[in-house]
Amino acid sequence: MPKLPRVPASEVIRALERLGFVQVRQWGSHIVLKKQIIDENQDVIEIGCVVPLHKKTVAVGTLKSILNQAGVSVEEFLQSL
């Protein structure tokens, strides 16, 4: 698994938007993104994640947590940057 880079929150949001996420709202210094997917039973499932905007760059541990919330692999994320 490749290492995660330290990237600004704006790039994290842009990469997630390229992967199909949409900004739903902003709560203080946090952006909430959501994406709807269809599972194997043809049910619509909504996946959400929160990206903090209060620092210059997103810490590597925080970025890993965001990707886990979003169900996005590191490889997918790096390709969408």
Stockholm file with secondary structure:
# STOCKHOLM 1.0

chainA/1-81         MPKLPRVPASEVIRALERLGFVQVRQWGSHIVLKKQIIDENQDVIEIGCVVPLHKKTVAVGTLKSILNQAGVSVEEFLQSL
#=GR chainA/1-81 SS CCCCCCEEHHHHHHHHHHTTCEEEEEETTEEEEEEEEECTTSCEEEEEEEEECSSSEECHHHHHHHHHHHTCCHHHHHHHC
#=GC SS_cons        CCCCCCEEHHHHHHHHHHTTCEEEEEETTEEEEEEEEECTTSCEEEEEEEEECSSSEECHHHHHHHHHHHTCCHHHHHHHC
//
